[in-house]
Amino acid sequence: MIKKYGLTANKALGQNFLLDTQLLSRIAAVPGDLTNSSVFEVGPGPGGLTQALLQAGASVTAVERDERCLPALADLEDYFPGQLKIINDDALKIDLSQQFKMPFHIVSNLPYNIGSALLIKWLSNSKWPPAWQSLTLMFQREVADRIVAKEGSSAYGRLSILAQWRCDAKLAMSVHRSAFTPPPKVMSAIVHLTPKTQPEGVDPEILAKLTQTTFSQRRKMLRQSLKGLPGGLEALANAGIDGARRPETVSVEEFVALARFLSD
């Protein structure tokens, strides 16, 4: 496909093509049996992962911003009639509720430049549980580590909490840089997230603001970073959290307790 259509990875779009068919089949298997399932894919490029998902029996809706890749994806559309829908648009603008009327999975080798923004968007849905059944996403290894990190580690931060308070998050597999064309400078990893019951009494926007406030000043003690947040110091006292602690020592459950108090 790459040779046929003269495709090269566009650095500005965060593209790195993944062409190893065995590896792509393993990624497509992470969500489980996809037979007759609906899948949303972002940034399919020439369609390597798309083909693996289609071969696994999924019906795929793929959003691709790069018009150069559309002819290659159209070939796949012809080869798998009725299984593939292609949208030429920016994934950040896509309203998934308009695309899917039934539960679906999201599986994607995310473009590096919008991966975190997309994940936060999908995790910030006001309705929970969400319409998606699972997220199987490729990130730079550093970002993947932040998503699954536990408190007390250097990788633990805002992304860890936003992912883990509503989801079970695990590292599904590592992907060596040599698997890509062209090879990126960093290693990658697949993260798998499945929704769990949201803790009651917590406003997602409050939790997002709380984590942004504390981790934007992660070297400061909590009482320093929260004194400018209305109700912040009262929330610390109510949750029994020592204000001298720093945010990376505070567990997901403790952040949820703070957000619950602030949500009242």
TORKOL-4160 file (C-alpha; in steps of 0.2 Angstrom, whole numbers, padded with zeros to 4 digits, m for minus):
264
<pt num="1" X="0000" Y="0000" Z="0000"/>
<pt num="2" X="0014" Y="0012" Z="0005"/>
<pt num="3" X="0023" Y="0009" Z="m0012"/>
<pt num="4" X="0007" Y="0009" Z="m0022"/>
<pt num="5" X="0002" Y="0026" Z="m0016"/>
<pt num="6" X="0019" Y="0033" Z="m0012"/>
<pt num="7" X="0015" Y="0036" Z="0006"/>
<pt num="8" X="0028" Y="0043" Z="0019"/>
<pt num="9" X="0024" Y="0046" Z="0037"/>
<pt num="10" X="0020" Y="0064" Z="0040"/>
<pt num="11" X="0029" Y="0070" Z="0056"/>
<pt num="12" X="0018" Y="0085" Z="0058"/>
<pt num="13" X="0003" Y="0073" Z="0060"/>
<pt num="14" X="0012" Y="0062" Z="0072"/>
<pt num="15" X="0013" Y="0048" Z="0060"/>
<pt num="16" X="0023" Y="0032" Z="0062"/>
<pt num="17" X="0017" Y="0017" Z="0052"/>
<pt num="18" X="0015" Y="0000" Z="0060"/>
<pt num="19" X="0017" Y="m0014" Z="0047"/>
<pt num="20" X="0021" Y="m0030" Z="0056"/>
<pt num="21" X="0006" Y="m0041" Z="0053"/>
<pt num="22" X="0009" Y="m0053" Z="0067"/>
<pt num="23" X="0011" Y="m0038" Z="0080"/>
<pt num="24" X="m0005" Y="m0030" Z="0073"/>
<pt num="25" X="m0015" Y="m0046" Z="0075"/>
<pt num="26" X="m0009" Y="m0047" Z="0093"/>
<pt num="27" X="m0015" Y="m0029" Z="0096"/>
<pt num="28" X="m0032" Y="m0032" Z="0088"/>
<pt num="29" X="m0034" Y="m0047" Z="0100"/>
<pt num="30" X="m0031" Y="m0036" Z="0116"/>
<pt num="31" X="m0050" Y="m0031" Z="0117"/>
<pt num="32" X="m0055" Y="m0049" Z="0116"/>
<pt num="33" X="m0066" Y="m0057" Z="0102"/>
<pt num="34" X="m0071" Y="m0043" Z="0090"/>
<pt num="35" X="m0082" Y="m0054" Z="0079"/>
<pt num="36" X="m0097" Y="m0043" Z="0074"/>
<pt num="37" X="m0091" Y="m0029" Z="0086"/>
<pt num="38" X="m0090" Y="m0011" Z="0081"/>
<pt num="39" X="m0073" Y="m0003" Z="0082"/>
<pt num="40" X="m0068" Y="0015" Z="0081"/>
<pt num="41" X="m0050" Y="0019" Z="0075"/>
<pt num="42" X="m0040" Y="0035" Z="0074"/>
<pt num="43" X="m0027" Y="0039" Z="0062"/>
<pt num="44" X="m0026" Y="0022" Z="0052"/>
<pt num="45" X="m0014" Y="0029" Z="0040"/>
<pt num="46" X="m0011" Y="0015" Z="0026"/>
<pt num="47" X="m0022" Y="0004" Z="0036"/>
<pt num="48" X="m0011" Y="m0009" Z="0044"/>
<pt num="49" X="m0021" Y="m0010" Z="0061"/>
<pt num="50" X="m0037" Y="m0007" Z="0051"/>
<pt num="51" X="m0034" Y="m0023" Z="0041"/>
<pt num="52" X="m0030" Y="m0033" Z="0057"/>
<pt num="53" X="m0047" Y="m0027" Z="0065"/>
<pt num="54" X="m0057" Y="m0031" Z="0049"/>
<pt num="55" X="m0049" Y="m0049" Z="0048"/>
<pt num="56" X="m0054" Y="m0051" Z="0067"/>
<pt num="57" X="m0072" Y="m0049" Z="0061"/>
<pt num="58" X="m0075" Y="m0031" Z="0067"/>
<pt num="59" X="m0084" Y="m0017" Z="0058"/>
<pt num="60" X="m0073" Y="m0002" Z="0058"/>
<pt num="61" X="m0076" Y="0016" Z="0058"/>
<pt num="62" X="m0059" Y="0025" Z="0055"/>
<pt num="63" X="m0056" Y="0043" Z="0055"/>
<pt num="64" X="m0041" Y="0049" Z="0045"/>
<pt num="65" X="m0036" Y="0067" Z="0043"/>
<pt num="66" X="m0022" Y="0064" Z="0030"/>
<pt num="67" X="m0030" Y="0064" Z="0013"/>
<pt num="68" X="m0015" Y="0055" Z="0006"/>
<pt num="69" X="m0020" Y="0039" Z="0015"/>
<pt num="70" X="m0038" Y="0039" Z="0009"/>
<pt num="71" X="m0035" Y="0029" Z="m0008"/>
<pt num="72" X="m0026" Y="0015" Z="0002"/>
<pt num="73" X="m0041" Y="0014" Z="0015"/>
<pt num="74" X="m0053" Y="0014" Z="0000"/>
<pt num="75" X="m0044" Y="m0002" Z="m0006"/>
<pt num="76" X="m0048" Y="m0010" Z="0011"/>
<pt num="77" X="m0066" Y="m0004" Z="0010"/>
<pt num="78" X="m0068" Y="m0013" Z="m0007"/>
<pt num="79" X="m0059" Y="m0029" Z="0000"/>
<pt num="80" X="m0070" Y="m0030" Z="0016"/>
<pt num="81" X="m0087" Y="m0024" Z="0009"/>
<pt num="82" X="m0099" Y="m0017" Z="0022"/>
<pt num="83" X="m0086" Y="m0018" Z="0036"/>
<pt num="84" X="m0076" Y="m0002" Z="0034"/>
<pt num="85" X="m0082" Y="0016" Z="0035"/>
<pt num="86" X="m0069" Y="0030" Z="0032"/>
<pt num="87" X="m0071" Y="0048" Z="0039"/>
<pt num="88" X="m0059" Y="0061" Z="0033"/>
<pt num="89" X="m0059" Y="0073" Z="0048"/>
<pt num="90" X="m0050" Y="0078" Z="0064"/>
<pt num="91" X="m0053" Y="0065" Z="0077"/>
<pt num="92" X="m0054" Y="0078" Z="0091"/>
<pt num="93" X="m0070" Y="0085" Z="0082"/>
<pt num="94" X="m0079" Y="0068" Z="0080"/>
<pt num="95" X="m0095" Y="0066" Z="0091"/>
<pt num="96" X="m0095" Y="0047" Z="0094"/>
<pt num="97" X="m0113" Y="0047" Z="0099"/>
<pt num="98" X="m0117" Y="0052" Z="0081"/>
<pt num="99" X="m0107" Y="0038" Z="0074"/>
<pt num="100" X="m0112" Y="0023" Z="0085"/>
<pt num="101" X="m0129" Y="0018" Z="0091"/>
<pt num="102" X="m0123" Y="0002" Z="0099"/>
<pt num="103" X="m0108" Y="m0001" Z="0111"/>
<pt num="104" X="m0091" Y="m0001" Z="0103"/>
<pt num="105" X="m0073" Y="m0003" Z="0106"/>
<pt num="106" X="m0059" Y="0010" Z="0102"/>
<pt num="107" X="m0043" Y="0003" Z="0096"/>
<pt num="108" X="m0030" Y="0014" Z="0089"/>
<pt num="109" X="m0011" Y="0017" Z="0086"/>
<pt num="110" X="m0014" Y="0035" Z="0091"/>
<pt num="111" X="m0005" Y="0049" Z="0083"/>
<pt num="112" X="0008" Y="0055" Z="0096"/>
<pt num="113" X="0003" Y="0073" Z="0095"/>
<pt num="114" X="m0015" Y="0071" Z="0100"/>
<pt num="115" X="m0015" Y="0055" Z="0110"/>
<pt num="116" X="m0016" Y="0062" Z="0127"/>
<pt num="117" X="m0029" Y="0075" Z="0122"/>
<pt num="118" X="m0040" Y="0061" Z="0114"/>
<pt num="119" X="m0039" Y="0050" Z="0130"/>
<pt num="120" X="m0044" Y="0064" Z="0141"/>
<pt num="121" X="m0059" Y="0068" Z="0130"/>
<pt num="122" X="m0065" Y="0050" Z="0131"/>
<pt num="123" X="m0062" Y="0049" Z="0149"/>
<pt num="124" X="m0071" Y="0065" Z="0153"/>
<pt num="125" X="m0088" Y="0060" Z="0146"/>
<pt num="126" X="m0102" Y="0067" Z="0158"/>
<pt num="127" X="m0112" Y="0051" Z="0156"/>
<pt num="128" X="m0104" Y="0035" Z="0164"/>
<pt num="129" X="m0102" Y="0021" Z="0160"/>
<pt num="130" X="m0098" Y="0027" Z="0142"/>
<pt num="131" X="m0104" Y="0020" Z="0126"/>
<pt num="132" X="m0087" Y="0012" Z="0123"/>
<pt num="133" X="m0083" Y="m0005" Z="0130"/>
<pt num="134" X="m0064" Y="m0003" Z="0130"/>
<pt num="135" X="m0049" Y="0007" Z="0125"/>
<pt num="136" X="m0034" Y="m0001" Z="0117"/>
<pt num="137" X="m0022" Y="0012" Z="0113"/>
<pt num="138" X="m0004" Y="0014" Z="0107"/>
<pt num="139" X="0006" Y="0028" Z="0116"/>
<pt num="140" X="0024" Y="0033" Z="0118"/>
<pt num="141" X="0030" Y="0022" Z="0133"/>
<pt num="142" X="0032" Y="0037" Z="0144"/>
<pt num="143" X="0014" Y="0042" Z="0142"/>
<pt num="144" X="0008" Y="0024" Z="0144"/>
<pt num="145" X="0018" Y="0023" Z="0160"/>
<pt num="146" X="0009" Y="0038" Z="0167"/>
<pt num="147" X="m0008" Y="0031" Z="0163"/>
<pt num="148" X="m0005" Y="0015" Z="0173"/>
<pt num="149" X="0006" Y="0023" Z="0187"/>
<pt num="150" X="0003" Y="0021" Z="0205"/>
<pt num="151" X="0005" Y="0034" Z="0218"/>
<pt num="152" X="0023" Y="0037" Z="0225"/>
<pt num="153" X="0031" Y="0034" Z="0208"/>
<pt num="154" X="0039" Y="0048" Z="0197"/>
<pt num="155" X="0027" Y="0044" Z="0183"/>
<pt num="156" X="0011" Y="0046" Z="0194"/>
<pt num="157" X="0001" Y="0062" Z="0190"/>
<pt num="158" X="m0015" Y="0069" Z="0183"/>
<pt num="159" X="m0016" Y="0057" Z="0168"/>
<pt num="160" X="m0015" Y="0042" Z="0181"/>
<pt num="161" X="m0029" Y="0049" Z="0191"/>
<pt num="162" X="m0041" Y="0053" Z="0177"/>
<pt num="163" X="m0038" Y="0036" Z="0169"/>
<pt num="164" X="m0039" Y="0026" Z="0185"/>
<pt num="165" X="m0054" Y="0033" Z="0195"/>
<pt num="166" X="m0066" Y="0027" Z="0181"/>
<pt num="167" X="m0057" Y="0013" Z="0173"/>
<pt num="168" X="m0046" Y="m0002" Z="0176"/>
<pt num="169" X="m0030" Y="0002" Z="0167"/>
<pt num="170" X="m0016" Y="m0010" Z="0162"/>
<pt num="171" X="m0001" Y="m0011" Z="0151"/>
<pt num="172" X="m0005" Y="m0024" Z="0138"/>
<pt num="173" X="0011" Y="m0025" Z="0129"/>
<pt num="174" X="0027" Y="m0015" Z="0124"/>
<pt num="175" X="0031" Y="m0011" Z="0106"/>
<pt num="176" X="0049" Y="m0009" Z="0101"/>
<pt num="177" X="0053" Y="0007" Z="0090"/>
<pt num="178" X="0060" Y="m0004" Z="0077"/>
<pt num="179" X="0042" Y="m0011" Z="0073"/>
<pt num="180" X="0038" Y="0006" Z="0065"/>
<pt num="181" X="0041" Y="0014" Z="0048"/>
<pt num="182" X="0050" Y="0026" Z="0051"/>
<pt num="183" X="0056" Y="0021" Z="0068"/>
<pt num="184" X="0052" Y="0034" Z="0081"/>
<pt num="185" X="0065" Y="0040" Z="0094"/>
<pt num="186" X="0055" Y="0033" Z="0108"/>
<pt num="187" X="0048" Y="0016" Z="0113"/>
<pt num="188" X="0029" Y="0013" Z="0113"/>
<pt num="189" X="0017" Y="0003" Z="0123"/>
<pt num="190" X="m0002" Y="m0003" Z="0122"/>
<pt num="191" X="m0013" Y="0002" Z="0136"/>
<pt num="192" X="m0030" Y="m0007" Z="0139"/>
<pt num="193" X="m0043" Y="0002" Z="0149"/>
<pt num="194" X="m0061" Y="m0005" Z="0153"/>
<pt num="195" X="m0074" Y="0006" Z="0162"/>
<pt num="196" X="m0078" Y="0002" Z="0180"/>
<pt num="197" X="m0092" Y="0010" Z="0191"/>
<pt num="198" X="m0089" Y="0028" Z="0194"/>
<pt num="199" X="m0088" Y="0033" Z="0213"/>
<pt num="200" X="m0104" Y="0042" Z="0218"/>
<pt num="201" X="m0105" Y="0060" Z="0222"/>
<pt num="202" X="m0090" Y="0066" Z="0211"/>
<pt num="203" X="m0091" Y="0079" Z="0198"/>
<pt num="204" X="m0078" Y="0074" Z="0184"/>
<pt num="205" X="m0075" Y="0093" Z="0180"/>
<pt num="206" X="m0071" Y="0096" Z="0199"/>
<pt num="207" X="m0059" Y="0081" Z="0199"/>
<pt num="208" X="m0050" Y="0087" Z="0183"/>
<pt num="209" X="m0048" Y="0105" Z="0190"/>
<pt num="210" X="m0042" Y="0097" Z="0207"/>
<pt num="211" X="m0028" Y="0087" Z="0198"/>
<pt num="212" X="m0023" Y="0101" Z="0186"/>
<pt num="213" X="m0021" Y="0113" Z="0201"/>
<pt num="214" X="m0011" Y="0101" Z="0211"/>
<pt num="215" X="0000" Y="0093" Z="0198"/>
<pt num="216" X="0004" Y="0109" Z="0189"/>
<pt num="217" X="0013" Y="0113" Z="0206"/>
<pt num="218" X="0018" Y="0095" Z="0210"/>
<pt num="219" X="0034" Y="0101" Z="0220"/>
<pt num="220" X="0023" Y="0111" Z="0232"/>
<pt num="221" X="0014" Y="0104" Z="0247"/>
<pt num="222" X="m0005" Y="0101" Z="0245"/>
<pt num="223" X="m0009" Y="0115" Z="0257"/>
<pt num="224" X="0001" Y="0127" Z="0246"/>
<pt num="225" X="m0007" Y="0122" Z="0230"/>
<pt num="226" X="m0025" Y="0120" Z="0236"/>
<pt num="227" X="m0026" Y="0137" Z="0246"/>
<pt num="228" X="m0031" Y="0146" Z="0230"/>
<pt num="229" X="m0045" Y="0133" Z="0226"/>
<pt num="230" X="m0061" Y="0138" Z="0235"/>
<pt num="231" X="m0064" Y="0124" Z="0248"/>
<pt num="232" X="m0047" Y="0116" Z="0245"/>
<pt num="233" X="m0041" Y="0117" Z="0263"/>
<pt num="234" X="m0057" Y="0112" Z="0270"/>
<pt num="235" X="m0057" Y="0097" Z="0258"/>
<pt num="236" X="m0040" Y="0092" Z="0265"/>
<pt num="237" X="m0046" Y="0092" Z="0283"/>
<pt num="238" X="m0062" Y="0083" Z="0279"/>
<pt num="239" X="m0053" Y="0069" Z="0270"/>
<pt num="240" X="m0040" Y="0068" Z="0284"/>
<pt num="241" X="m0025" Y="0071" Z="0272"/>
<pt num="242" X="m0010" Y="0079" Z="0279"/>
<pt num="243" X="m0007" Y="0096" Z="0270"/>
<pt num="244" X="0012" Y="0094" Z="0270"/>
<pt num="245" X="0010" Y="0079" Z="0258"/>
<pt num="246" X="0014" Y="0082" Z="0239"/>
<pt num="247" X="0002" Y="0077" Z="0226"/>
<pt num="248" X="0012" Y="0062" Z="0219"/>
<pt num="249" X="0009" Y="0053" Z="0236"/>
<pt num="250" X="m0010" Y="0055" Z="0236"/>
<pt num="251" X="m0019" Y="0040" Z="0230"/>
<pt num="252" X="m0033" Y="0040" Z="0217"/>
<pt num="253" X="m0045" Y="0036" Z="0231"/>
<pt num="254" X="m0039" Y="0051" Z="0241"/>
<pt num="255" X="m0041" Y="0062" Z="0226"/>
<pt num="256" X="m0059" Y="0056" Z="0224"/>
<pt num="257" X="m0062" Y="0060" Z="0242"/>
<pt num="258" X="m0056" Y="0077" Z="0240"/>
<pt num="259" X="m0066" Y="0079" Z="0224"/>
<pt num="260" X="m0082" Y="0072" Z="0232"/>
<pt num="261" X="m0081" Y="0086" Z="0246"/>
<pt num="262" X="m0078" Y="0099" Z="0233"/>
<pt num="263" X="m0093" Y="0093" Z="0222"/>
<pt num="264" X="m0106" Y="0095" Z="0236"/>
